[in-house]
Amino acid sequence: MKHIYSAVGFMLSTLILSMIHTLDAQNVSTEEVKMVENTRHIVEQLEIDSVWVANKVSFDLHTVGNKQFVAYYDKNRMMTVASRELGSDQWQKKTLPSRLMWDSHNYVALGID
């Protein structure tokens, strides 16, 4: 159990931004990525939450207008959706009644209407 909680320090952004293979075992955060001449640059890093990492489940992040939305399984394996205004470091979180079981067949996908 101790090993599981020591692994919770993965950055949420490593899962959100897996296409650029960013890893850091210290903080859980998202990173905004700015496209400049087809290259990605980290422009901001924010801590969101501790996450479950005992089995691989993806996360999802979307920016719509001036709002950013993220969905992930928290350290208690509960589905969590969070949002913030761009420019703010405060996330509003809602924990849903969906709990991740002991496999990695789940995935997270946000749809914004």
N, CA, C and O atoms as a Tinker XYZ file with bonds, in Angstrom:
   452  protein
     1  N      0.820000   -1.184000    0.000000    73     2
     2  CA     0.000000    0.000000    0.000000    64     1     3
     3  C      0.869000    1.254000    0.000000    63     2     4     5
     4  O      0.535000    2.251000   -0.640000    81     3
     5  N      1.984000    1.196000    0.721000    73     3     6
     6  CA     2.885000    2.343000    0.787000    64     5     7
     7  C      3.412000    2.681000   -0.605000    63     6     8     9
     8  O      3.534000    3.852000   -0.963000    81     7
     9  N      3.725000    1.635000   -1.394000    73     7    10
    10  CA     4.224000    1.843000   -2.754000    64     9    11
    11  C      3.183000    2.551000   -3.619000    63    10    12    13
    12  O      3.528000    3.421000   -4.418000    81    11
    13  N      1.919000    2.186000   -3.463000    73    11    14
    14  CA     0.853000    2.802000   -4.256000    64    13    15
    15  C      0.782000    4.292000   -3.970000    63    14    16    17
    16  O      0.700000    5.098000   -4.897000    81    15
    17  N      0.814000    4.667000   -2.691000    73    15    18
    18  CA     0.707000    6.083000   -2.359000    64    17    19
    19  C      1.958000    6.862000   -2.706000    63    18    20    21
    20  O      1.876000    8.065000   -2.955000    81    19
    21  N      3.116000    6.215000   -2.731000    73    19    22
    22  CA     4.318000    6.938000   -3.154000    64    21    23
    23  C      4.269000    7.225000   -4.648000    63    22    24    25
    24  O      4.897000    8.174000   -5.119000    81    23
    25  N      3.540000    6.423000   -5.388000    73    23    26
    26  CA     3.428000    6.624000   -6.832000    64    25    27
    27  C      2.395000    7.679000   -7.197000    63    26    28    29
    28  O      2.315000    8.086000   -8.355000    81    27
    29  N      1.607000    8.125000   -6.235000    73    27    30
    30  CA     0.538000    9.087000   -6.502000    64    29    31
    31  C      1.088000   10.441000   -6.920000    63    30    32    33
    32  O      0.324000   11.291000   -7.378000    81    31
    33  N      2.379000   10.666000   -6.778000    73    31    34
    34  CA     2.961000   11.957000   -7.108000    64    33    35
    35  C      3.149000   12.211000   -8.586000    63    34    36    37
    36  O      3.700000   13.251000   -8.948000    81    35
    37  N      2.719000   11.311000   -9.463000    73    35    38
    38  CA     2.828000   11.574000  -10.898000    64    37    39
    39  C      2.151000   12.883000  -11.243000    63    38    40    41
    40  O      1.153000   13.247000  -10.621000    81    39
    41  N      2.662000   13.577000  -12.198000    73    39    42
    42  CA     1.983000   14.788000  -12.658000    64    41    43
    43  C      0.789000   14.386000  -13.503000    63    42    44    45
    44  O      0.902000   13.555000  -14.405000    81    43
    45  N     -0.343000   14.977000  -13.206000    73    43    46
    46  CA    -1.528000   14.726000  -14.015000    64    45    47
    47  C     -1.251000   15.082000  -15.461000    63    46    48    49
    48  O     -1.807000   14.479000  -16.380000    81    47
    49  N     -0.395000   16.059000  -15.654000    73    47    50
    50  CA    -0.082000   16.475000  -17.016000    64    49    51
    51  C      0.633000   15.399000  -17.804000    63    50    52    53
    52  O      0.565000   15.414000  -19.033000    81    51
    53  N      1.327000   14.451000  -17.148000    73    51    54
    54  CA     1.987000   13.392000  -17.900000    64    53    55
    55  C      0.960000   12.543000  -18.613000    63    54    56    57
    56  O      1.223000   12.026000  -19.699000    81    55
    57  N     -0.213000   12.393000  -18.013000    73    55    58
    58  CA    -1.258000   11.624000  -18.656000    64    57    59
    59  C     -2.048000   12.480000  -19.631000    63    58    60    61
    60  O     -2.456000   12.013000  -20.694000    81    59
    61  N     -2.261000   13.732000  -19.262000    73    59    62
    62  CA    -2.986000   14.647000  -20.135000    64    61    63
    63  C     -2.171000   14.946000  -21.383000    63    62    64    65
    64  O     -2.706000   14.960000  -22.492000    81    63
    65  N     -0.905000   15.179000  -21.206000    73    63    66
    66  CA    -0.038000   15.573000  -22.311000    64    65    67
    67  C      0.908000   14.447000  -22.694000    63    66    68    69
    68  O      2.082000   14.693000  -22.971000    81    67
    69  N      0.415000   13.220000  -22.715000    73    67    70
    70  CA     1.280000   12.084000  -22.987000    64    69    71
    71  C      1.922000   12.161000  -24.362000    63    70    72    73
    72  O      2.942000   11.518000  -24.610000    81    71
    73  N      1.331000   12.941000  -25.253000    73    71    74
    74  CA     1.905000   13.052000  -26.586000    64    73    75
    75  C      3.273000   13.733000  -26.570000    63    74    76    77
    76  O      4.024000   13.607000  -27.537000    81    75
    77  N      3.613000   14.442000  -25.509000    73    75    78
    78  CA     4.950000   15.032000  -25.442000    64    77    79
    79  C      5.802000   14.351000  -24.372000    63    78    80    81
    80  O      6.906000   14.806000  -24.071000    81    79
    81  N      5.290000   13.265000  -23.800000    73    79    82
    82  CA     6.031000   12.412000  -22.874000    64    81    83
    83  C      6.688000   13.186000  -21.736000    63    82    84    85
    84  O      7.888000   13.046000  -21.499000    81    83
    85  N      5.917000   13.991000  -21.041000    73    83    86
    86  CA     6.423000   14.742000  -19.898000    64    85    87
    87  C      6.215000   13.921000  -18.635000    63    86    88    89
    88  O      5.085000   13.527000  -18.348000    81    87
    89  N      7.271000   13.650000  -17.869000    73    87    90
    90  CA     7.148000   12.919000  -16.609000    64    89    91
    91  C      7.805000   13.682000  -15.475000    63    90    92    93
    92  O      8.872000   14.272000  -15.643000    81    91
    93  N      7.158000   13.665000  -14.321000    73    91    94
    94  CA     7.728000   14.238000  -13.109000    64    93    95
    95  C      7.040000   13.556000  -11.948000    63    94    96    97
    96  O      5.813000   13.604000  -11.851000    81    95
    97  N      7.789000   12.924000  -11.066000    73    95    98
    98  CA     7.190000   12.153000   -9.980000    64    97    99
    99  C      6.993000   12.971000   -8.711000    63    98   100   101
   100  O      6.889000   12.390000   -7.631000    81    99
   101  N      6.938000   14.280000   -8.799000    73    99   102
   102  CA     6.820000   15.104000   -7.602000    64   101   103
   103  C      5.436000   15.705000   -7.418000    63   102   104   105
   104  O      4.903000   15.660000   -6.309000    81   103
   105  N      4.840000   16.257000   -8.444000    73   103   106
   106  CA     3.587000   16.996000   -8.307000    64   105   107
   107  C      2.531000   16.472000   -9.262000    63   106   108   109
   108  O      2.850000   15.868000  -10.286000    81   107
   109  N      1.288000   16.705000   -8.924000    73   107   110
   110  CA     0.166000   16.428000   -9.811000    64   109   111
   111  C     -0.270000   17.766000  -10.365000    63   110   112   113
   112  O     -0.671000   18.651000   -9.609000    81   111
   113  N     -0.197000   17.925000  -11.685000    73   111   114
   114  CA    -0.513000   19.223000  -12.258000    64   113   115
   115  C     -0.923000   19.087000  -13.709000    63   114   116   117
   116  O     -0.731000   18.039000  -14.326000    81   115
   117  N     -1.493000   20.161000  -14.252000    73   115   118
   118  CA    -1.706000   20.245000  -15.688000    64   117   119
   119  C     -0.724000   21.262000  -16.212000    63   118   120   121
   120  O     -0.202000   22.090000  -15.465000    81   119
   121  N     -0.484000   21.193000  -17.474000    73   119   122
   122  CA     0.367000   22.183000  -18.111000    64   121   123
   123  C     -0.340000   22.683000  -19.355000    63   122   124   125
   124  O     -0.795000   21.892000  -20.182000    81   123
   125  N     -0.428000   23.976000  -19.482000    73   123   126
   126  CA    -0.957000   24.539000  -20.710000    64   125   127
   127  C      0.145000   24.462000  -21.744000    63   126   128   129
   128  O      1.311000   24.709000  -21.434000    81   127
   129  N     -0.204000   24.132000  -22.938000    73   127   130
   130  CA     0.777000   24.003000  -24.002000    64   129   131
   131  C      0.440000   24.997000  -25.093000    63   130   132   133
   132  O     -0.704000   25.073000  -25.541000    81   131
   133  N      1.403000   25.733000  -25.508000    73   131   134
   134  CA     1.220000   26.747000  -26.538000    64   133   135
   135  C      1.900000   26.255000  -27.818000    63   134   136   137
   136  O      3.069000   25.871000  -27.791000    81   135
   137  N      1.179000   26.266000  -28.924000    73   135   138
   138  CA     1.745000   25.839000  -30.197000    64   137   139
   139  C      2.418000   27.028000  -30.871000    63   138   140   141
   140  O      1.773000   28.045000  -31.127000    81   139
   141  N      3.697000   26.907000  -31.156000    73   139   142
   142  CA     4.455000   27.930000  -31.856000    64   141   143
   143  C      5.269000   27.216000  -32.924000    63   142   144   145
   144  O      6.153000   26.419000  -32.609000    81   143
   145  N      4.975000   27.497000  -34.167000    73   143   146
   146  CA     5.672000   26.869000  -35.285000    64   145   147
   147  C      5.729000   25.353000  -35.119000    63   146   148   149
   148  O      6.795000   24.752000  -35.253000    81   147
   149  N      4.575000   24.731000  -34.826000    73   147   150
   150  CA     4.446000   23.284000  -34.671000    64   149   151
   151  C      5.289000   22.698000  -33.548000    63   150   152   153
   152  O      5.583000   21.503000  -33.575000    81   151
   153  N      5.681000   23.482000  -32.576000    73   151   154
   154  CA     6.361000   22.959000  -31.392000    64   153   155
   155  C      5.535000   23.319000  -30.169000    63   154   156   157
   156  O      4.810000   24.314000  -30.172000    81   155
   157  N      5.643000   22.516000  -29.133000    73   155   158
   158  CA     4.880000   22.756000  -27.911000    64   157   159
   159  C      5.800000   23.322000  -26.848000    63   158   160   161
   160  O      6.944000   22.895000  -26.695000    81   159
   161  N      5.272000   24.297000  -26.115000    73   159   162
   162  CA     6.012000   24.928000  -25.032000    64   161   163
   163  C      5.135000   24.962000  -23.792000    63   162   164   165
   164  O      3.961000   25.323000  -23.877000    81   163
   165  N      5.676000   24.597000  -22.659000    73   163   166
   166  CA     4.940000   24.688000  -21.406000    64   165   167
   167  C      4.910000   26.150000  -20.995000    63   166   168   169
   168  O      5.955000   26.784000  -20.846000    81   167
   169  N      3.708000   26.682000  -20.811000    73   167   170
   170  CA     3.579000   28.089000  -20.433000    64   169   171
   171  C      3.068000   28.253000  -19.006000    63   170   172   173
   172  O      3.170000   29.341000  -18.439000    81   171
   173  N      2.517000   27.186000  -18.412000    73   171   174
   174  CA     2.028000   27.267000  -17.046000    64   173   175
   175  C      1.887000   25.864000  -16.477000    63   174   176   177
   176  O      1.503000   24.935000  -17.187000    81   175
   177  N      2.195000   25.713000  -15.202000    73   175   178
   178  CA     2.050000   24.431000  -14.519000    64   177   179
   179  C      1.283000   24.669000  -13.224000    63   178   180   181
   180  O      1.677000   25.502000  -12.407000    81   179
   181  N      0.184000   23.934000  -13.038000    73   179   182
   182  CA    -0.665000   24.108000  -11.857000    64   181   183
   183  C     -0.928000   22.765000  -11.198000    63   182   184   185
   184  O     -1.155000   21.768000  -11.882000    81   183
   185  N     -0.898000   22.737000   -9.883000    73   183   186
   186  CA    -1.257000   21.525000   -9.158000    64   185   187
   187  C     -2.776000   21.401000   -9.132000    63   186   188   189
   188  O     -3.486000   22.370000   -8.863000    81   187
   189  N     -3.267000   20.187000   -9.416000    73   187   190
   190  CA    -4.708000   19.942000   -9.379000    64   189   191
   191  C     -5.059000   19.026000   -8.214000    63   190   192   193
   192  O     -5.855000   19.397000   -7.352000    81   191
   193  N     -4.472000   17.830000   -8.181000    73   191   194
   194  CA    -4.901000   16.830000   -7.212000    64   193   195
   195  C     -3.914000   15.675000   -7.212000    63   194   196   197
   196  O     -3.048000   15.593000   -8.083000    81   195
   197  N     -4.042000   14.786000   -6.243000    73   195   198
   198  CA    -3.317000   13.517000   -6.244000    64   197   199
   199  C     -4.157000   12.513000   -7.023000    63   198   200   201
   200  O     -5.386000   12.542000   -6.957000    81   199
   201  N     -3.496000   11.627000   -7.759000    73   199   202
   202  CA    -4.223000   10.701000   -8.620000    64   201   203
   203  C     -3.841000    9.259000   -8.334000    63   202   204   205
   204  O     -2.798000    8.980000   -7.744000    81   203
   205  N     -4.699000    8.356000   -8.760000    73   203   206
   206  CA    -4.480000    6.920000   -8.647000    64   205   207
   207  C     -3.558000    6.484000   -9.780000    63   206   208   209
   208  O     -3.823000    6.792000  -10.942000    81   207
   209  N     -2.479000    5.770000   -9.460000    73   207   210
   210  CA    -1.544000    5.354000  -10.510000    64   209   211
   211  C     -1.209000    3.869000  -10.446000    63   210   212   213
   212  O     -0.262000    3.432000  -11.100000    81   211
   213  N     -1.956000    3.081000   -9.679000    73   211   214
   214  CA    -1.655000    1.655000   -9.567000    64   213   215
   215  C     -1.986000    0.894000  -10.847000    63   214   216   217
   216  O     -1.422000   -0.172000  -11.090000    81   215
   217  N     -2.884000    1.418000  -11.662000    73   215   218
   218  CA    -3.118000    0.865000  -12.991000    64   217   219
   219  C     -3.311000    2.030000  -13.956000    63   218   220   221
   220  O     -3.789000    3.099000  -13.573000    81   219
   221  N     -2.940000    1.811000  -15.186000    73   219   222
   222  CA    -2.915000    2.899000  -16.162000    64   221   223
   223  C     -4.319000    3.204000  -16.684000    63   222   224   225
   224  O     -4.956000    2.372000  -17.330000    81   223
   225  N     -4.776000    4.405000  -16.391000    73   223   226
   226  CA    -6.045000    4.910000  -16.913000    64   225   227
   227  C     -5.773000    6.323000  -17.408000    63   226   228   229
   228  O     -5.140000    7.118000  -16.713000    81   227
   229  N     -6.244000    6.633000  -18.596000    73   227   230
   230  CA    -5.971000    7.947000  -19.175000    64   229   231
   231  C     -6.786000    9.041000  -18.484000    63   230   232   233
   232  O     -7.708000    8.764000  -17.718000    81   231
   233  N     -6.422000   10.279000  -18.776000    73   231   234
   234  CA    -7.103000   11.463000  -18.267000    64   233   235
   235  C     -7.496000   12.303000  -19.474000    63   234   236   237
   236  O     -7.035000   12.041000  -20.585000    81   235
   237  N     -8.332000   13.296000  -19.275000    73   235   238
   238  CA    -8.732000   14.135000  -20.401000    64   237   239
   239  C     -8.787000   15.595000  -19.964000    63   238   240   241
   240  O     -9.246000   15.911000  -18.866000    81   239
   241  N     -8.312000   16.480000  -20.840000    73   239   242
   242  CA    -8.282000   17.922000  -20.587000    64   241   243
   243  C     -8.770000   18.642000  -21.828000    63   242   244   245
   244  O     -8.348000   18.327000  -22.940000    81   243
   245  N     -9.667000   19.621000  -21.641000    73   243   246
   246  CA   -10.143000   20.445000  -22.750000    64   245   247
   247  C    -10.181000   21.901000  -22.313000    63   246   248   249
   248  O    -10.509000   22.214000  -21.169000    81   247
   249  N     -9.840000   22.784000  -23.243000    73   247   250
   250  CA    -9.968000   24.216000  -23.028000    64   249   251
   251  C    -11.019000   24.728000  -23.996000    63   250   252   253
   252  O    -10.914000   24.516000  -25.205000    81   251
   253  N    -12.031000   25.399000  -23.468000    73   251   254
   254  CA   -13.111000   25.957000  -24.274000    64   253   255
   255  C    -13.258000   27.415000  -23.868000    63   254   256   257
   256  O    -13.623000   27.722000  -22.733000    81   255
   257  N    -12.973000   28.305000  -24.804000    73   255   258
   258  CA   -13.025000   29.725000  -24.475000    64   257   259
   259  C    -12.026000   30.041000  -23.378000    63   258   260   261
   260  O    -10.834000   29.769000  -23.520000    81   259
   261  N    -12.509000   30.613000  -22.283000    73   259   262
   262  CA   -11.611000   30.943000  -21.175000    64   261   263
   263  C    -11.743000   29.956000  -20.011000    63   262   264   265
   264  O    -11.318000   30.257000  -18.895000    81   263
   265  N    -12.336000   28.765000  -20.266000    73   263   266
   266  CA   -12.484000   27.738000  -19.229000    64   265   267
   267  C    -11.697000   26.499000  -19.614000    63   266   268   269
   268  O    -11.581000   26.151000  -20.789000    81   267
   269  N    -11.159000   25.842000  -18.591000    73   267   270
   270  CA   -10.428000   24.597000  -18.787000    64   269   271
   271  C    -11.104000   23.518000  -17.943000    63   270   272   273
   272  O    -11.467000   23.759000  -16.792000    81   271
   273  N    -11.271000   22.320000  -18.527000    73   271   274
   274  CA   -11.938000   21.205000  -17.871000    64   273   275
   275  C    -11.011000   20.003000  -17.890000    63   274   276   277
   276  O    -10.333000   19.751000  -18.886000    81   275
   277  N    -10.980000   19.258000  -16.787000    73   275   278
   278  CA   -10.168000   18.050000  -16.711000    64   277   279
   279  C    -10.970000   16.976000  -15.977000    63   278   280   281
   280  O    -11.714000   17.278000  -15.044000    81   279
   281  N    -10.814000   15.725000  -16.404000    73   279   282
   282  CA   -11.450000   14.592000  -15.736000    64   281   283
   283  C    -10.381000   13.538000  -15.478000    63   282   284   285
   284  O     -9.522000   13.294000  -16.325000    81   283
   285  N    -10.438000   12.913000  -14.299000    73   283   286
   286  CA    -9.405000   11.955000  -13.891000    64   285   287
   287  C     -9.924000   11.133000  -12.713000    63   286   288   289
   288  O    -10.931000   11.489000  -12.100000    81   287
   289  N     -9.237000   10.035000  -12.398000    73   287   290
   290  CA    -9.512000    9.275000  -11.185000    64   289   291
   291  C     -8.585000    9.791000  -10.091000    63   290   292   293
   292  O     -7.368000    9.823000  -10.275000    81   291
   293  N     -9.149000   10.195000   -8.954000    73   291   294
   294  CA    -8.331000   10.739000   -7.869000    64   293   295
   295  C     -7.615000    9.625000   -7.098000    63   294   296   297
   296  O     -7.720000    8.455000   -7.466000    81   295
   297  N     -6.892000    9.977000   -6.040000    73   295   298
   298  CA    -6.096000    9.001000   -5.296000    64   297   299
   299  C     -6.953000    7.927000   -4.627000    63   298   300   301
   300  O     -6.437000    6.875000   -4.251000    81   299
   301  N     -8.256000    8.179000   -4.475000    73   299   302
   302  CA    -9.175000    7.186000   -3.917000    64   301   303
   303  C     -9.906000    6.406000   -5.002000    63   302   304   305
   304  O    -10.865000    5.689000   -4.717000    81   303
   305  N     -9.455000    6.545000   -6.244000    73   303   306
   306  CA    -9.996000    5.869000   -7.424000    64   305   307
   307  C    -11.397000    6.361000   -7.783000    63   306   308   309
   308  O    -12.153000    5.639000   -8.432000    81   307
   309  N    -11.754000    7.577000   -7.371000    73   307   310
   310  CA   -13.060000    8.153000   -7.679000    64   309   311
   311  C    -12.934000    9.096000   -8.874000    63   310   312   313
   312  O    -12.007000    9.903000   -8.943000    81   311
   313  N    -13.879000    8.984000   -9.815000    73   311   314
   314  CA   -13.895000    9.881000  -10.968000    64   313   315
   315  C    -14.112000   11.305000  -10.478000    63   314   316   317
   316  O    -15.036000   11.576000   -9.711000    81   315
   317  N    -13.251000   12.209000  -10.931000    73   315   318
   318  CA   -13.339000   13.611000  -10.541000    64   317   319
   319  C    -13.301000   14.476000  -11.791000    63   318   320   321
   320  O    -12.511000   14.230000  -12.702000    81   319
   321  N    -14.153000   15.486000  -11.829000    73   319   322
   322  CA   -14.155000   16.470000  -12.907000    64   321   323
   323  C    -13.848000   17.816000  -12.263000    63   322   324   325
   324  O    -14.449000   18.177000  -11.251000    81   323
   325  N    -12.917000   18.554000  -12.849000    73   323   326
   326  CA   -12.540000   19.861000  -12.304000    64   325   327
   327  C    -12.548000   20.889000  -13.424000    63   326   328   329
   328  O    -12.368000   20.550000  -14.594000    81   327
   329  N    -12.759000   22.147000  -13.055000    73   327   330
   330  CA   -12.722000   23.226000  -14.042000    64   329   331
   331  C    -12.104000   24.457000  -13.403000    63   330   332   333
   332  O    -12.066000   24.601000  -12.181000    81   331
   333  N    -11.623000   25.338000  -14.268000    73   331   334
   334  CA   -11.064000   26.607000  -13.806000    64   333   335
   335  C    -11.181000   27.629000  -14.917000    63   334   336   337
   336  O    -11.308000   27.277000  -16.090000    81   335
   337  N    -11.138000   28.890000  -14.542000    73   335   338
   338  CA   -11.020000   29.982000  -15.504000    64   337   339
   339  C     -9.547000   30.086000  -15.870000    63   338   340   341
   340  O     -8.690000   30.006000  -14.990000    81   339
   341  N     -9.237000   30.261000  -17.146000    73   339   342
   342  CA    -7.848000   30.468000  -17.534000    64   341   343
   343  C     -7.315000   31.689000  -16.797000    63   342   344   345
   344  O     -8.018000   32.690000  -16.657000    81   343
   345  N     -6.102000   31.611000  -16.336000    73   343   346
   346  CA    -5.509000   32.689000  -15.560000    64   345   347
   347  C     -5.670000   32.501000  -14.061000    63   346   348   349
   348  O     -5.001000   33.175000  -13.279000    81   347
   349  N     -6.551000   31.592000  -13.649000    73   347   350
   350  CA    -6.755000   31.303000  -12.231000    64   349   351
   351  C     -6.038000   30.008000  -11.872000    63   350   352   353
   352  O     -5.912000   29.115000  -12.709000    81   351
   353  N     -5.569000   29.903000  -10.637000    73   351   354
   354  CA    -4.962000   28.650000  -10.193000    64   353   355
   355  C     -5.910000   27.867000   -9.281000    63   354   356   357
   356  O     -5.511000   26.872000   -8.676000    81   355
   357  N     -7.158000   28.313000   -9.185000    73   355   358
   358  CA    -8.165000   27.656000   -8.349000    64   357   359
   359  C     -9.044000   26.740000   -9.202000    63   358   360   361
   360  O     -9.663000   27.186000  -10.168000    81   359
   361  N     -9.094000   25.461000   -8.838000    73   359   362
   362  CA    -9.906000   24.470000   -9.536000    64   361   363
   363  C    -11.157000   24.177000   -8.721000    63   362   364   365
   364  O    -11.077000   23.999000   -7.506000    81   363
   365  N    -12.316000   24.126000   -9.379000    73   363   366
   366  CA   -13.551000   23.681000   -8.750000    64   365   367
   367  C    -13.682000   22.204000   -9.100000    63   366   368   369
   368  O    -13.702000   21.842000  -10.276000    81   367
   369  N    -13.772000   21.347000   -8.077000    73   367   370
   370  CA   -13.780000   19.896000   -8.283000    64   369   371
   371  C    -15.118000   19.297000   -7.882000    63   370   372   373
   372  O    -15.749000   19.725000   -6.916000    81   371
   373  N    -15.532000   18.297000   -8.646000    73   371   374
   374  CA   -16.738000   17.531000   -8.336000    64   373   375
   375  C    -16.372000   16.053000   -8.420000    63   374   376   377
   376  O    -15.966000   15.567000   -9.475000    81   375
   377  N    -16.517000   15.344000   -7.304000    73   375   378
   378  CA   -16.253000   13.908000   -7.280000    64   377   379
   379  C    -17.541000   13.178000   -7.630000    63   378   380   381
   380  O    -18.581000   13.404000   -7.010000    81   379
   381  N    -17.467000   12.307000   -8.622000    73   379   382
   382  CA   -18.631000   11.556000   -9.087000    64   381   383
   383  C    -18.683000   10.198000   -8.394000    63   382   384   385
   384  O    -17.678000    9.766000   -7.830000    81   383
   385  N    -19.822000    9.515000   -8.421000    73   383   386
   386  CA   -19.940000    8.225000   -7.734000    64   385   387
   387  C    -19.320000    7.056000   -8.507000    63   386   388   389
   388  O    -19.562000    5.902000   -8.152000    81   387
   389  N    -18.547000    7.314000   -9.531000    73   387   390
   390  CA   -17.913000    6.260000  -10.325000    64   389   391
   391  C    -16.534000    5.936000   -9.751000    63   390   392   393
   392  O    -15.664000    6.804000   -9.683000    81   391
   393  N    -16.342000    4.686000   -9.342000    73   391   394
   394  CA   -15.075000    4.260000   -8.742000    64   393   395
   395  C    -14.343000    3.316000   -9.695000    63   394   396   397
   396  O    -14.937000    2.391000  -10.248000    81   395
   397  N    -13.049000    3.563000   -9.876000    73   395   398
   398  CA   -12.196000    2.717000  -10.705000    64   397   399
   399  C    -11.948000    1.399000   -9.996000    63   398   400   401
   400  O    -11.586000    1.381000   -8.820000    81   399
   401  N    -12.139000    0.308000  -10.697000    73   399   402
   402  CA   -11.888000   -1.003000  -10.106000    64   401   403
   403  C    -10.407000   -1.358000  -10.290000    63   402   404   405
   404  O     -9.581000   -0.465000  -10.483000    81   403
   405  N    -10.073000   -2.611000  -10.234000    73   403   406
   406  CA    -8.669000   -3.038000  -10.213000    64   405   407
   407  C     -8.162000   -3.441000  -11.588000    63   406   408   409
   408  O     -7.311000   -4.325000  -11.684000    81   407
   409  N     -8.641000   -2.841000  -12.625000    73   407   410
   410  CA    -8.113000   -3.118000  -13.959000    64   409   411
   411  C     -7.889000   -1.802000  -14.687000    63   410   412   413
   412  O     -8.253000   -0.738000  -14.185000    81   411
   413  N     -7.300000   -1.876000  -15.852000    73   411   414
   414  CA    -7.018000   -0.641000  -16.596000    64   413   415
   415  C     -7.815000   -0.581000  -17.896000    63   414   416   417
   416  O     -7.357000    0.010000  -18.874000    81   415
   417  N     -8.991000   -1.180000  -17.917000    73   415   418
   418  CA    -9.815000   -1.153000  -19.119000    64   417   419
   419  C    -10.672000    0.104000  -19.209000    63   418   420   421
   420  O    -11.322000    0.329000  -20.230000    81   419
   421  N    -10.687000    0.910000  -18.186000    73   419   422
   422  CA   -11.438000    2.168000  -18.217000    64   421   423
   423  C    -10.634000    3.245000  -18.926000    63   422   424   425
   424  O     -9.411000    3.153000  -19.033000    81   423
   425  N    -11.319000    4.249000  -19.402000    73   423   426
   426  CA   -10.654000    5.435000  -19.930000    64   425   427
   427  C    -11.568000    6.627000  -19.688000    63   426   428   429
   428  O    -12.765000    6.471000  -19.445000    81   427
   429  N    -10.990000    7.806000  -19.758000    73   427   430
   430  CA   -11.732000    9.030000  -19.490000    64   429   431
   431  C    -11.829000    9.824000  -20.783000    63   430   432   433
   432  O    -10.823000   10.023000  -21.463000    81   431
   433  N    -13.027000   10.279000  -21.130000    73   431   434
   434  CA   -13.224000   11.123000  -22.306000    64   433   435
   435  C    -14.276000   12.173000  -21.964000    63   434   436   437
   436  O    -15.390000   11.841000  -21.559000    81   435
   437  N    -13.914000   13.431000  -22.130000    73   435   438
   438  CA   -14.837000   14.535000  -21.878000    64   437   439
   439  C    -15.538000   14.932000  -23.168000    63   438   440   441
   440  O    -14.921000   14.972000  -24.232000    81   439
   441  N    -16.811000   15.222000  -23.070000    73   439   442
   442  CA   -17.554000   15.812000  -24.170000    64   441   443
   443  C    -18.131000   17.127000  -23.680000    63   442   444   445
   444  O    -18.804000   17.160000  -22.650000    81   443
   445  N    -17.884000   18.199000  -24.392000    73   443   446
   446  CA   -18.335000   19.514000  -23.941000    64   445   447
   447  C    -19.311000   20.068000  -24.962000    63   446   448   449
   448  O    -19.005000   20.153000  -26.151000    81   447
   449  N    -20.485000   20.444000  -24.486000    73   447   450
   450  CA   -21.546000   20.920000  -25.364000    64   449   451
   451  C    -21.724000   22.412000  -25.189000    63   450   452
   452  O    -22.575000   23.013000  -25.843000    81   451
